[in-house]
Each structure stands twice: as C-alpha cells, then as structure tokens.
Amino acid sequence: MTSSQSDGSADEDSLAPAEITERFAELEPGDAVRVNDRELTYEVVETDDYAVVAESPDGRRVTFSQNLQSGGWTVNEPVFAVERLEE
C-alpha cells in the first residue's frame, strides 16, 4: 500500500464504481480476492446482488457491501480496487 492510500483514499489507479460492481458480480464462492491493493487474500464464502461475504486465512469474515444510494462498495473503508486471483 502506498502512502497516498494509507488513509483509505483512492488514487489515479482507482476503478470506477461500475467496474468494482462488475468485478464483485463475477465472484463465486471459493474464489480468492484482494481489495484495495492489500496483501491480505480473502476466500469468497457467499454472494448476492449487493454483498459479498469473504473469509480471511485466520477465519475472520468480512462483508463487502454496496451502498445503494452512491453505488460505491465498502468494508471498513471505501473499496477502490478488486482483484480476483487465479488459482
């Protein structure tokens, strides 16, 4: 993570909200995913139209959810990048 991203803010490499939504929509249970250029990898456990539940290697579950008013996605910070990892 770069210093410009340490506060959770996006930079010029940020994806548009529609692209983030598209990437979350492609996820299926069992997929590995990273968000916001962090090293931590999550395994997708459950998905629906407006949320993705994932689990970290240490068993912590997080929910990535879409704000229906803004269209943006959040976890505990705004989501500005989503990367599906190939197995």
PyMOL Python script that loads the backbone (N, CA, C, O; Angstrom):
from pymol import cmd

cmd.read_pdbstr("""\
ATOM      1  N   MET A   1       0.854  -1.168   0.000  1.00  0.00           N
ATOM      2  CA  MET A   1       0.000   0.000   0.000  1.00  0.00           C
ATOM      3  C   MET A   1       0.896   1.226   0.000  1.00  0.00           C
ATOM      4  O   MET A   1       1.868   1.289   0.753  1.00  0.00           O
ATOM      5  N   THR A   2       0.577   2.184  -0.829  1.00  0.00           N
ATOM      6  CA  THR A   2       1.355   3.410  -0.890  1.00  0.00           C
ATOM      7  C   THR A   2       0.876   4.383   0.167  1.00  0.00           C
ATOM      8  O   THR A   2      -0.213   4.233   0.723  1.00  0.00           O
ATOM      9  N   SER A   3       1.701   5.383   0.438  1.00  0.00           N
ATOM     10  CA  SER A   3       1.328   6.357   1.464  1.00  0.00           C
ATOM     11  C   SER A   3       0.073   7.124   1.079  1.00  0.00           C
ATOM     12  O   SER A   3      -0.680   7.548   1.956  1.00  0.00           O
ATOM     13  N   SER A   4      -0.169   7.310  -0.220  1.00  0.00           N
ATOM     14  CA  SER A   4      -1.381   8.020  -0.636  1.00  0.00           C
ATOM     15  C   SER A   4      -2.632   7.197  -0.394  1.00  0.00           C
ATOM     16  O   SER A   4      -3.742   7.731  -0.407  1.00  0.00           O
ATOM     17  N   GLN A   5      -2.460   5.893  -0.171  1.00  0.00           N
ATOM     18  CA  GLN A   5      -3.603   5.023   0.065  1.00  0.00           C
ATOM     19  C   GLN A   5      -3.761   4.659   1.530  1.00  0.00           C
ATOM     20  O   GLN A   5      -4.742   4.007   1.891  1.00  0.00           O
ATOM     21  N   SER A   6      -2.839   5.053   2.377  1.00  0.00           N
ATOM     22  CA  SER A   6      -2.856   4.628   3.769  1.00  0.00           C
ATOM     23  C   SER A   6      -4.088   5.094   4.519  1.00  0.00           C
ATOM     24  O   SER A   6      -4.471   4.476   5.513  1.00  0.00           O
ATOM     25  N   ASP A   7      -4.716   6.165   4.070  1.00  0.00           N
ATOM     26  CA  ASP A   7      -5.912   6.630   4.753  1.00  0.00           C
ATOM     27  C   ASP A   7      -7.183   6.073   4.137  1.00  0.00           C
ATOM     28  O   ASP A   7      -8.285   6.495   4.487  1.00  0.00           O
ATOM     29  N   GLY A   8      -7.029   5.111   3.206  1.00  0.00           N
ATOM     30  CA  GLY A   8      -8.198   4.506   2.574  1.00  0.00           C
ATOM     31  C   GLY A   8      -8.692   5.278   1.373  1.00  0.00           C
ATOM     32  O   GLY A   8      -9.684   4.885   0.758  1.00  0.00           O
ATOM     33  N   SER A   9      -8.026   6.368   1.018  1.00  0.00           N
ATOM     34  CA  SER A   9      -8.468   7.153  -0.127  1.00  0.00           C
ATOM     35  C   SER A   9      -7.977   6.535  -1.418  1.00  0.00           C
ATOM     36  O   SER A   9      -6.966   5.834  -1.437  1.00  0.00           O
ATOM     37  N   ALA A  10      -8.690   6.795  -2.486  1.00  0.00           N
ATOM     38  CA  ALA A  10      -8.358   6.254  -3.783  1.00  0.00           C
ATOM     39  C   ALA A  10      -7.342   7.152  -4.478  1.00  0.00           C
ATOM     40  O   ALA A  10      -7.205   8.327  -4.136  1.00  0.00           O
ATOM     41  N   ASP A  11      -6.634   6.597  -5.448  1.00  0.00           N
ATOM     42  CA  ASP A  11      -5.720   7.388  -6.236  1.00  0.00           C
ATOM     43  C   ASP A  11      -6.087   7.251  -7.708  1.00  0.00           C
ATOM     44  O   ASP A  11      -7.167   6.766  -8.044  1.00  0.00           O
ATOM     45  N   GLU A  12      -5.176   7.682  -8.587  1.00  0.00           N
ATOM     46  CA  GLU A  12      -5.484   7.658 -10.014  1.00  0.00           C
ATOM     47  C   GLU A  12      -5.672   6.253 -10.576  1.00  0.00           C
ATOM     48  O   GLU A  12      -6.205   6.107 -11.676  1.00  0.00           O
ATOM     49  N   ASP A  13      -5.249   5.214  -9.854  1.00  0.00           N
ATOM     50  CA  ASP A  13      -5.431   3.840 -10.304  1.00  0.00           C
ATOM     51  C   ASP A  13      -6.757   3.239  -9.842  1.00  0.00           C
ATOM     52  O   ASP A  13      -7.015   2.059 -10.079  1.00  0.00           O
ATOM     53  N   SER A  14      -7.584   4.023  -9.198  1.00  0.00           N
ATOM     54  CA  SER A  14      -8.858   3.534  -8.681  1.00  0.00           C
ATOM     55  C   SER A  14      -9.784   3.136  -9.811  1.00  0.00           C
ATOM     56  O   SER A  14      -9.808   3.757 -10.874  1.00  0.00           O
ATOM     57  N   LEU A  15     -10.542   2.092  -9.557  1.00  0.00           N
ATOM     58  CA  LEU A  15     -11.550   1.654 -10.518  1.00  0.00           C
ATOM     59  C   LEU A  15     -12.824   2.470 -10.344  1.00  0.00           C
ATOM     60  O   LEU A  15     -13.122   2.946  -9.249  1.00  0.00           O
ATOM     61  N   ALA A  16     -13.566   2.625 -11.420  1.00  0.00           N
ATOM     62  CA  ALA A  16     -14.872   3.288 -11.351  1.00  0.00           C
ATOM     63  C   ALA A  16     -15.834   2.396 -10.569  1.00  0.00           C
ATOM     64  O   ALA A  16     -15.695   1.173 -10.596  1.00  0.00           O
ATOM     65  N   PRO A  17     -16.802   2.986  -9.876  1.00  0.00           N
ATOM     66  CA  PRO A  17     -17.765   2.179  -9.115  1.00  0.00           C
ATOM     67  C   PRO A  17     -18.430   1.085  -9.957  1.00  0.00           C
ATOM     68  O   PRO A  17     -18.651  -0.019  -9.458  1.00  0.00           O
ATOM     69  N   ALA A  18     -18.751   1.366 -11.211  1.00  0.00           N
ATOM     70  CA  ALA A  18     -19.385   0.350 -12.064  1.00  0.00           C
ATOM     71  C   ALA A  18     -18.447  -0.819 -12.318  1.00  0.00           C
ATOM     72  O   ALA A  18     -18.895  -1.964 -12.379  1.00  0.00           O
ATOM     73  N   GLU A  19     -17.162  -0.556 -12.466  1.00  0.00           N
ATOM     74  CA  GLU A  19     -16.173  -1.626 -12.680  1.00  0.00           C
ATOM     75  C   GLU A  19     -16.021  -2.471 -11.417  1.00  0.00           C
ATOM     76  O   GLU A  19     -15.905  -3.694 -11.498  1.00  0.00           O
ATOM     77  N   ILE A  20     -16.022  -1.830 -10.262  1.00  0.00           N
ATOM     78  CA  ILE A  20     -15.950  -2.573  -8.998  1.00  0.00           C
ATOM     79  C   ILE A  20     -17.172  -3.468  -8.862  1.00  0.00           C
ATOM     80  O   ILE A  20     -17.045  -4.636  -8.492  1.00  0.00           O
ATOM     81  N   THR A  21     -18.353  -2.937  -9.155  1.00  0.00           N
ATOM     82  CA  THR A  21     -19.583  -3.736  -9.086  1.00  0.00           C
ATOM     83  C   THR A  21     -19.495  -4.922 -10.029  1.00  0.00           C
ATOM     84  O   THR A  21     -19.886  -6.032  -9.670  1.00  0.00           O
ATOM     85  N   GLU A  22     -18.987  -4.696 -11.229  1.00  0.00           N
ATOM     86  CA  GLU A  22     -18.840  -5.776 -12.208  1.00  0.00           C
ATOM     87  C   GLU A  22     -17.897  -6.864 -11.693  1.00  0.00           C
ATOM     88  O   GLU A  22     -18.174  -8.053 -11.846  1.00  0.00           O
ATOM     89  N   ARG A  23     -16.803  -6.462 -11.095  1.00  0.00           N
ATOM     90  CA  ARG A  23     -15.845  -7.448 -10.576  1.00  0.00           C
ATOM     91  C   ARG A  23     -16.425  -8.234  -9.404  1.00  0.00           C
ATOM     92  O   ARG A  23     -16.221  -9.445  -9.315  1.00  0.00           O
ATOM     93  N   PHE A  24     -17.145  -7.565  -8.507  1.00  0.00           N
ATOM     94  CA  PHE A  24     -17.789  -8.295  -7.413  1.00  0.00           C
ATOM     95  C   PHE A  24     -18.851  -9.254  -7.957  1.00  0.00           C
ATOM     96  O   PHE A  24     -19.014 -10.355  -7.432  1.00  0.00           O
ATOM     97  N   ALA A  25     -19.565  -8.850  -8.993  1.00  0.00           N
ATOM     98  CA  ALA A  25     -20.614  -9.693  -9.570  1.00  0.00           C
ATOM     99  C   ALA A  25     -20.052 -10.975 -10.182  1.00  0.00           C
ATOM    100  O   ALA A  25     -20.753 -11.984 -10.255  1.00  0.00           O
ATOM    101  N   GLU A  26     -18.803 -10.943 -10.617  1.00  0.00           N
ATOM    102  CA  GLU A  26     -18.165 -12.115 -11.221  1.00  0.00           C
ATOM    103  C   GLU A  26     -17.686 -13.128 -10.193  1.00  0.00           C
ATOM    104  O   GLU A  26     -17.363 -14.262 -10.548  1.00  0.00           O
ATOM    105  N   LEU A  27     -17.636 -12.736  -8.924  1.00  0.00           N
ATOM    106  CA  LEU A  27     -17.116 -13.627  -7.886  1.00  0.00           C
ATOM    107  C   LEU A  27     -18.108 -14.724  -7.539  1.00  0.00           C
ATOM    108  O   LEU A  27     -19.323 -14.528  -7.561  1.00  0.00           O
ATOM    109  N   GLU A  28     -17.550 -15.889  -7.217  1.00  0.00           N
ATOM    110  CA  GLU A  28     -18.347 -17.039  -6.782  1.00  0.00           C
ATOM    111  C   GLU A  28     -17.716 -17.618  -5.530  1.00  0.00           C
ATOM    112  O   GLU A  28     -16.525 -17.421  -5.293  1.00  0.00           O
ATOM    113  N   PRO A  29     -18.503 -18.339  -4.716  1.00  0.00           N
ATOM    114  CA  PRO A  29     -17.924 -18.980  -3.536  1.00  0.00           C
ATOM    115  C   PRO A  29     -16.713 -19.829  -3.921  1.00  0.00           C
ATOM    116  O   PRO A  29     -16.733 -20.570  -4.904  1.00  0.00           O
ATOM    117  N   GLY A  30     -15.664 -19.697  -3.118  1.00  0.00           N
ATOM    118  CA  GLY A  30     -14.418 -20.417  -3.376  1.00  0.00           C
ATOM    119  C   GLY A  30     -13.362 -19.574  -4.072  1.00  0.00           C
ATOM    120  O   GLY A  30     -12.183 -19.929  -4.053  1.00  0.00           O
ATOM    121  N   ASP A  31     -13.764 -18.452  -4.693  1.00  0.00           N
ATOM    122  CA  ASP A  31     -12.802 -17.567  -5.354  1.00  0.00           C
ATOM    123  C   ASP A  31     -11.944 -16.868  -4.310  1.00  0.00           C
ATOM    124  O   ASP A  31     -12.394 -16.595  -3.198  1.00  0.00           O
ATOM    125  N   ALA A  32     -10.706 -16.583  -4.683  1.00  0.00           N
ATOM    126  CA  ALA A  32      -9.807 -15.785  -3.846  1.00  0.00           C
ATOM    127  C   ALA A  32      -9.854 -14.354  -4.365  1.00  0.00           C
ATOM    128  O   ALA A  32      -9.886 -14.124  -5.574  1.00  0.00           O
ATOM    129  N   VAL A  33      -9.858 -13.398  -3.447  1.00  0.00           N
ATOM    130  CA  VAL A  33      -9.974 -11.990  -3.836  1.00  0.00           C
ATOM    131  C   VAL A  33      -9.144 -11.115  -2.902  1.00  0.00           C
ATOM    132  O   VAL A  33      -9.000 -11.401  -1.714  1.00  0.00           O
ATOM    133  N   ARG A  34      -8.604 -10.046  -3.470  1.00  0.00           N
ATOM    134  CA  ARG A  34      -7.931  -8.998  -2.695  1.00  0.00           C
ATOM    135  C   ARG A  34      -8.635  -7.696  -2.992  1.00  0.00           C
ATOM    136  O   ARG A  34      -9.166  -7.508  -4.087  1.00  0.00           O
ATOM    137  N   VAL A  35      -8.646  -6.795  -2.029  1.00  0.00           N
ATOM    138  CA  VAL A  35      -9.234  -5.469  -2.250  1.00  0.00           C
ATOM    139  C   VAL A  35      -8.247  -4.394  -1.850  1.00  0.00           C
ATOM    140  O   VAL A  35      -7.413  -4.592  -0.967  1.00  0.00           O
ATOM    141  N   ASN A  36      -8.352  -3.255  -2.509  1.00  0.00           N
ATOM    142  CA  ASN A  36      -7.571  -2.055  -2.197  1.00  0.00           C
ATOM    143  C   ASN A  36      -6.062  -2.296  -2.163  1.00  0.00           C
ATOM    144  O   ASN A  36      -5.350  -1.706  -1.351  1.00  0.00           O
ATOM    145  N   ASP A  37      -5.585  -3.164  -3.046  1.00  0.00           N
ATOM    146  CA  ASP A  37      -4.146  -3.419  -3.187  1.00  0.00           C
ATOM    147  C   ASP A  37      -3.486  -3.895  -1.898  1.00  0.00           C
ATOM    148  O   ASP A  37      -2.291  -3.676  -1.700  1.00  0.00           O
ATOM    149  N   ARG A  38      -4.231  -4.529  -1.039  1.00  0.00           N
ATOM    150  CA  ARG A  38      -3.671  -5.067   0.203  1.00  0.00           C
ATOM    151  C   ARG A  38      -3.166  -6.483  -0.051  1.00  0.00           C
ATOM    152  O   ARG A  38      -3.614  -7.151  -0.983  1.00  0.00           O
ATOM    153  N   GLU A  39      -2.245  -6.929   0.770  1.00  0.00           N
ATOM    154  CA  GLU A  39      -1.688  -8.273   0.627  1.00  0.00           C
ATOM    155  C   GLU A  39      -2.648  -9.364   1.102  1.00  0.00           C
ATOM    156  O   GLU A  39      -2.568 -10.503   0.642  1.00  0.00           O
ATOM    157  N   LEU A  40      -3.548  -9.023   2.012  1.00  0.00           N
ATOM    158  CA  LEU A  40      -4.471  -9.999   2.576  1.00  0.00           C
ATOM    159  C   LEU A  40      -5.404 -10.542   1.509  1.00  0.00           C
ATOM    160  O   LEU A  40      -6.033  -9.780   0.775  1.00  0.00           O
ATOM    161  N   THR A  41      -5.491 -11.854   1.426  1.00  0.00           N
ATOM    162  CA  THR A  41      -6.365 -12.523   0.465  1.00  0.00           C
ATOM    163  C   THR A  41      -7.549 -13.114   1.215  1.00  0.00           C
ATOM    164  O   THR A  41      -7.388 -13.731   2.268  1.00  0.00           O
ATOM    165  N   TYR A  42      -8.732 -12.920   0.662  1.00  0.00           N
ATOM    166  CA  TYR A  42      -9.959 -13.472   1.234  1.00  0.00           C
ATOM    167  C   TYR A  42     -10.492 -14.569   0.326  1.00  0.00           C
ATOM    168  O   TYR A  42     -10.275 -14.541  -0.885  1.00  0.00           O
ATOM    169  N   GLU A  43     -11.193 -15.541   0.917  1.00  0.00           N
ATOM    170  CA  GLU A  43     -11.918 -16.542   0.143  1.00  0.00           C
ATOM    171  C   GLU A  43     -13.396 -16.185   0.191  1.00  0.00           C
ATOM    172  O   GLU A  43     -13.968 -15.996   1.265  1.00  0.00           O
ATOM    173  N   VAL A  44     -14.003 -16.096  -0.982  1.00  0.00           N
ATOM    174  CA  VAL A  44     -15.422 -15.762  -1.063  1.00  0.00           C
ATOM    175  C   VAL A  44     -16.232 -16.921  -0.501  1.00  0.00           C
ATOM    176  O   VAL A  44     -16.032 -18.075  -0.880  1.00  0.00           O
ATOM    177  N   VAL A  45     -17.153 -16.598   0.415  1.00  0.00           N
ATOM    178  CA  VAL A  45     -17.998 -17.596   1.060  1.00  0.00           C
ATOM    179  C   VAL A  45     -19.412 -17.547   0.490  1.00  0.00           C
ATOM    180  O   VAL A  45     -20.034 -18.586   0.272  1.00  0.00           O
ATOM    181  N   GLU A  46     -19.915 -16.343   0.251  1.00  0.00           N
ATOM    182  CA  GLU A  46     -21.306 -16.165  -0.173  1.00  0.00           C
ATOM    183  C   GLU A  46     -21.420 -14.865  -0.960  1.00  0.00           C
ATOM    184  O   GLU A  46     -20.727 -13.890  -0.669  1.00  0.00           O
ATOM    185  N   THR A  47     -22.301 -14.857  -1.960  1.00  0.00           N
ATOM    186  CA  THR A  47     -22.528 -13.632  -2.725  1.00  0.00           C
ATOM    187  C   THR A  47     -24.021 -13.409  -2.933  1.00  0.00           C
ATOM    188  O   THR A  47     -24.808 -14.356  -2.936  1.00  0.00           O
ATOM    189  N   ASP A  48     -24.394 -12.158  -3.105  1.00  0.00           N
ATOM    190  CA  ASP A  48     -25.725 -11.803  -3.590  1.00  0.00           C
ATOM    191  C   ASP A  48     -25.573 -10.510  -4.379  1.00  0.00           C
ATOM    192  O   ASP A  48     -24.448 -10.066  -4.610  1.00  0.00           O
ATOM    193  N   ASP A  49     -26.656  -9.904  -4.791  1.00  0.00           N
ATOM    194  CA  ASP A  49     -26.573  -8.733  -5.659  1.00  0.00           C
ATOM    195  C   ASP A  49     -25.857  -7.543  -5.029  1.00  0.00           C
ATOM    196  O   ASP A  49     -25.226  -6.761  -5.740  1.00  0.00           O
ATOM    197  N   TYR A  50     -25.942  -7.392  -3.719  1.00  0.00           N
ATOM    198  CA  TYR A  50     -25.418  -6.192  -3.080  1.00  0.00           C
ATOM    199  C   TYR A  50     -24.385  -6.460  -1.989  1.00  0.00           C
ATOM    200  O   TYR A  50     -24.020  -5.547  -1.249  1.00  0.00           O
ATOM    201  N   ALA A  51     -23.911  -7.695  -1.883  1.00  0.00           N
ATOM    202  CA  ALA A  51     -22.934  -8.015  -0.851  1.00  0.00           C
ATOM    203  C   ALA A  51     -22.134  -9.257  -1.225  1.00  0.00           C
ATOM    204  O   ALA A  51     -22.609 -10.147  -1.931  1.00  0.00           O
ATOM    205  N   VAL A  52     -20.899  -9.284  -0.723  1.00  0.00           N
ATOM    206  CA  VAL A  52     -20.025 -10.440  -0.855  1.00  0.00           C
ATOM    207  C   VAL A  52     -19.467 -10.712   0.533  1.00  0.00           C
ATOM    208  O   VAL A  52     -18.860  -9.832   1.144  1.00  0.00           O
ATOM    209  N   VAL A  53     -19.669 -11.926   1.033  1.00  0.00           N
ATOM    210  CA  VAL A  53     -19.110 -12.338   2.319  1.00  0.00           C
ATOM    211  C   VAL A  53     -17.853 -13.142   2.011  1.00  0.00           C
ATOM    212  O   VAL A  53     -17.873 -14.058   1.189  1.00  0.00           O
ATOM    213  N   ALA A  54     -16.758 -12.788   2.681  1.00  0.00           N
ATOM    214  CA  ALA A  54     -15.486 -13.466   2.453  1.00  0.00           C
ATOM    215  C   ALA A  54     -14.813 -13.740   3.789  1.00  0.00           C
ATOM    216  O   ALA A  54     -15.146 -13.139   4.809  1.00  0.00           O
ATOM    217  N   GLU A  55     -13.855 -14.666   3.757  1.00  0.00           N
ATOM    218  CA  GLU A  55     -13.162 -15.068   4.973  1.00  0.00           C
ATOM    219  C   GLU A  55     -11.660 -14.971   4.760  1.00  0.00           C
ATOM    220  O   GLU A  55     -11.142 -15.380   3.721  1.00  0.00           O
ATOM    221  N   SER A  56     -10.968 -14.427   5.748  1.00  0.00           N
ATOM    222  CA  SER A  56      -9.511 -14.324   5.689  1.00  0.00           C
ATOM    223  C   SER A  56      -8.906 -15.667   6.102  1.00  0.00           C
ATOM    224  O   SER A  56      -9.611 -16.517   6.647  1.00  0.00           O
ATOM    225  N   PRO A  57      -7.616 -15.869   5.851  1.00  0.00           N
ATOM    226  CA  PRO A  57      -6.982 -17.130   6.232  1.00  0.00           C
ATOM    227  C   PRO A  57      -7.086 -17.448   7.726  1.00  0.00           C
ATOM    228  O   PRO A  57      -7.054 -18.618   8.108  1.00  0.00           O
ATOM    229  N   ASP A  58      -7.211 -16.423   8.573  1.00  0.00           N
ATOM    230  CA  ASP A  58      -7.324 -16.666  10.016  1.00  0.00           C
ATOM    231  C   ASP A  58      -8.770 -16.854  10.471  1.00  0.00           C
ATOM    232  O   ASP A  58      -9.039 -16.910  11.671  1.00  0.00           O
ATOM    233  N   GLY A  59      -9.716 -16.953   9.506  1.00  0.00           N
ATOM    234  CA  GLY A  59     -11.108 -17.250   9.831  1.00  0.00           C
ATOM    235  C   GLY A  59     -11.998 -16.048  10.063  1.00  0.00           C
ATOM    236  O   GLY A  59     -13.177 -16.221  10.373  1.00  0.00           O
ATOM    237  N   ARG A  60     -11.481 -14.828   9.927  1.00  0.00           N
ATOM    238  CA  ARG A  60     -12.306 -13.636  10.115  1.00  0.00           C
ATOM    239  C   ARG A  60     -13.161 -13.409   8.884  1.00  0.00           C
ATOM    240  O   ARG A  60     -12.656 -13.391   7.761  1.00  0.00           O
ATOM    241  N   ARG A  61     -14.453 -13.236   9.096  1.00  0.00           N
ATOM    242  CA  ARG A  61     -15.373 -12.962   7.993  1.00  0.00           C
ATOM    243  C   ARG A  61     -15.614 -11.471   7.862  1.00  0.00           C
ATOM    244  O   ARG A  61     -15.751 -10.752   8.851  1.00  0.00           O
ATOM    245  N   VAL A  62     -15.664 -11.026   6.617  1.00  0.00           N
ATOM    246  CA  VAL A  62     -15.977  -9.633   6.324  1.00  0.00           C
ATOM    247  C   VAL A  62     -17.063  -9.613   5.260  1.00  0.00           C
ATOM    248  O   VAL A  62     -17.196 -10.543   4.464  1.00  0.00           O
ATOM    249  N   THR A  63     -17.827  -8.541   5.264  1.00  0.00           N
ATOM    250  CA  THR A  63     -18.864  -8.362   4.250  1.00  0.00           C
ATOM    251  C   THR A  63     -18.549  -7.101   3.463  1.00  0.00           C
ATOM    252  O   THR A  63     -18.470  -6.006   4.021  1.00  0.00           O
ATOM    253  N   PHE A  64     -18.372  -7.271   2.167  1.00  0.00           N
ATOM    254  CA  PHE A  64     -18.226  -6.149   1.253  1.00  0.00           C
ATOM    255  C   PHE A  64     -19.636  -5.829   0.792  1.00  0.00           C
ATOM    256  O   PHE A  64     -20.309  -6.685   0.219  1.00  0.00           O
ATOM    257  N   SER A  65     -20.091  -4.607   1.034  1.00  0.00           N
ATOM    258  CA  SER A  65     -21.478  -4.291   0.688  1.00  0.00           C
ATOM    259  C   SER A  65     -21.550  -3.043  -0.176  1.00  0.00           C
ATOM    260  O   SER A  65     -20.708  -2.149  -0.089  1.00  0.00           O
ATOM    261  N   GLN A  66     -22.579  -3.009  -1.011  1.00  0.00           N
ATOM    262  CA  GLN A  66     -22.780  -1.880  -1.907  1.00  0.00           C
ATOM    263  C   GLN A  66     -23.747  -0.891  -1.283  1.00  0.00           C
ATOM    264  O   GLN A  66     -24.809  -1.270  -0.791  1.00  0.00           O
ATOM    265  N   ASN A  67     -23.372   0.372  -1.307  1.00  0.00           N
ATOM    266  CA  ASN A  67     -24.260   1.441  -0.870  1.00  0.00           C
ATOM    267  C   ASN A  67     -25.206   1.721  -2.031  1.00  0.00           C
ATOM    268  O   ASN A  67     -24.763   2.148  -3.097  1.00  0.00           O
ATOM    269  N   LEU A  68     -26.475   1.491  -1.843  1.00  0.00           N
ATOM    270  CA  LEU A  68     -27.431   1.613  -2.945  1.00  0.00           C
ATOM    271  C   LEU A  68     -27.668   3.057  -3.371  1.00  0.00           C
ATOM    272  O   LEU A  68     -28.145   3.292  -4.481  1.00  0.00           O
ATOM    273  N   GLN A  69     -27.352   4.014  -2.534  1.00  0.00           N
ATOM    274  CA  GLN A  69     -27.506   5.417  -2.923  1.00  0.00           C
ATOM    275  C   GLN A  69     -26.334   5.897  -3.760  1.00  0.00           C
ATOM    276  O   GLN A  69     -26.530   6.552  -4.785  1.00  0.00           O
ATOM    277  N   SER A  70     -25.115   5.578  -3.334  1.00  0.00           N
ATOM    278  CA  SER A  70     -23.932   6.069  -4.046  1.00  0.00           C
ATOM    279  C   SER A  70     -23.429   5.098  -5.104  1.00  0.00           C
ATOM    280  O   SER A  70     -22.761   5.503  -6.056  1.00  0.00           O
ATOM    281  N   GLY A  71     -23.749   3.809  -4.938  1.00  0.00           N
ATOM    282  CA  GLY A  71     -23.239   2.794  -5.851  1.00  0.00           C
ATOM    283  C   GLY A  71     -21.863   2.289  -5.465  1.00  0.00           C
ATOM    284  O   GLY A  71     -21.373   1.322  -6.047  1.00  0.00           O
ATOM    285  N   GLY A  72     -21.223   2.942  -4.475  1.00  0.00           N
ATOM    286  CA  GLY A  72     -19.895   2.530  -4.034  1.00  0.00           C
ATOM    287  C   GLY A  72     -19.954   1.304  -3.139  1.00  0.00           C
ATOM    288  O   GLY A  72     -21.006   0.966  -2.597  1.00  0.00           O
ATOM    289  N   TRP A  73     -18.821   0.646  -2.991  1.00  0.00           N
ATOM    290  CA  TRP A  73     -18.708  -0.542  -2.153  1.00  0.00           C
ATOM    291  C   TRP A  73     -17.848  -0.210  -0.945  1.00  0.00           C
ATOM    292  O   TRP A  73     -16.902   0.572  -1.043  1.00  0.00           O
ATOM    293  N   THR A  74     -18.181  -0.810   0.200  1.00  0.00           N
ATOM    294  CA  THR A  74     -17.403  -0.582   1.411  1.00  0.00           C
ATOM    295  C   THR A  74     -17.184  -1.878   2.158  1.00  0.00           C
ATOM    296  O   THR A  74     -17.908  -2.856   1.967  1.00  0.00           O
ATOM    297  N   VAL A  75     -16.187  -1.872   3.002  1.00  0.00           N
ATOM    298  CA  VAL A  75     -15.984  -2.911   4.002  1.00  0.00           C
ATOM    299  C   VAL A  75     -15.802  -2.129   5.298  1.00  0.00           C
ATOM    300  O   VAL A  75     -16.797  -1.904   5.987  1.00  0.00           O
ATOM    301  N   ASN A  76     -14.637  -1.712   5.662  1.00  0.00           N
ATOM    302  CA  ASN A  76     -14.459  -0.760   6.758  1.00  0.00           C
ATOM    303  C   ASN A  76     -13.814   0.508   6.214  1.00  0.00           C
ATOM    304  O   ASN A  76     -13.404   1.389   6.969  1.00  0.00           O
ATOM    305  N   GLU A  77     -13.735   0.578   4.903  1.00  0.00           N
ATOM    306  CA  GLU A  77     -13.211   1.728   4.171  1.00  0.00           C
ATOM    307  C   GLU A  77     -13.780   1.654   2.764  1.00  0.00           C
ATOM    308  O   GLU A  77     -14.218   0.581   2.350  1.00  0.00           O
ATOM    309  N   PRO A  78     -13.791   2.733   2.022  1.00  0.00           N
ATOM    310  CA  PRO A  78     -14.274   2.647   0.645  1.00  0.00           C
ATOM    311  C   PRO A  78     -13.426   1.686  -0.171  1.00  0.00           C
ATOM    312  O   PRO A  78     -12.200   1.700  -0.059  1.00  0.00           O
ATOM    313  N   VAL A  79     -14.037   0.876  -0.967  1.00  0.00           N
ATOM    314  CA  VAL A  79     -13.334  -0.059  -1.833  1.00  0.00           C
ATOM    315  C   VAL A  79     -13.027   0.654  -3.142  1.00  0.00           C
ATOM    316  O   VAL A  79     -13.933   1.167  -3.798  1.00  0.00           O
ATOM    317  N   PHE A  80     -11.742   0.689  -3.530  1.00  0.00           N
ATOM    318  CA  PHE A  80     -11.368   1.332  -4.784  1.00  0.00           C
ATOM    319  C   PHE A  80     -10.675   0.390  -5.749  1.00  0.00           C
ATOM    320  O   PHE A  80     -10.334   0.795  -6.860  1.00  0.00           O
ATOM    321  N   ALA A  81     -10.456  -0.863  -5.351  1.00  0.00           N
ATOM    322  CA  ALA A  81      -9.849  -1.833  -6.260  1.00  0.00           C
ATOM    323  C   ALA A  81     -10.247  -3.239  -5.825  1.00  0.00           C
ATOM    324  O   ALA A  81     -10.326  -3.528  -4.631  1.00  0.00           O
ATOM    325  N   VAL A  82     -10.496  -4.110  -6.799  1.00  0.00           N
ATOM    326  CA  VAL A  82     -10.852  -5.507  -6.545  1.00  0.00           C
ATOM    327  C   VAL A  82     -10.030  -6.345  -7.507  1.00  0.00           C
ATOM    328  O   VAL A  82      -9.978  -6.049  -8.701  1.00  0.00           O
ATOM    329  N   GLU A  83      -9.389  -7.387  -7.001  1.00  0.00           N
ATOM    330  CA  GLU A  83      -8.571  -8.252  -7.842  1.00  0.00           C
ATOM    331  C   GLU A  83      -8.936  -9.700  -7.569  1.00  0.00           C
ATOM    332  O   GLU A  83      -8.751 -10.194  -6.457  1.00  0.00           O
ATOM    333  N   ARG A  84      -9.453 -10.376  -8.576  1.00  0.00           N
ATOM    334  CA  ARG A  84      -9.722 -11.818  -8.458  1.00  0.00           C
ATOM    335  C   ARG A  84      -8.429 -12.539  -8.764  1.00  0.00           C
ATOM    336  O   ARG A  84      -7.793 -12.262  -9.781  1.00  0.00           O
ATOM    337  N   LEU A  85      -8.028 -13.459  -7.904  1.00  0.00           N
ATOM    338  CA  LEU A  85      -6.772 -14.163  -8.063  1.00  0.00           C
ATOM    339  C   LEU A  85      -7.000 -15.488  -8.766  1.00  0.00           C
ATOM    340  O   LEU A  85      -7.948 -16.209  -8.456  1.00  0.00           O
ATOM    341  N   GLU A  86      -6.139 -15.802  -9.702  1.00  0.00           N
ATOM    342  CA  GLU A  86      -6.232 -17.062 -10.415  1.00  0.00           C
ATOM    343  C   GLU A  86      -5.636 -18.159  -9.548  1.00  0.00           C
ATOM    344  O   GLU A  86      -4.673 -17.928  -8.817  1.00  0.00           O
ATOM    345  N   GLU A  87      -6.208 -19.345  -9.630  1.00  0.00           N
ATOM    346  CA  GLU A  87      -5.716 -20.470  -8.820  1.00  0.00           C
ATOM    347  C   GLU A  87      -4.573 -21.169  -9.500  1.00  0.00           C
ATOM    348  O   GLU A  87      -4.035 -22.137  -8.963  1.00  0.00           O
TER     349      GLU A  87
END
""", "prot")
cmd.dss("prot")
cmd.show_as("cartoon", "prot")
cmd.util.cbc("prot")
cmd.orient("prot")
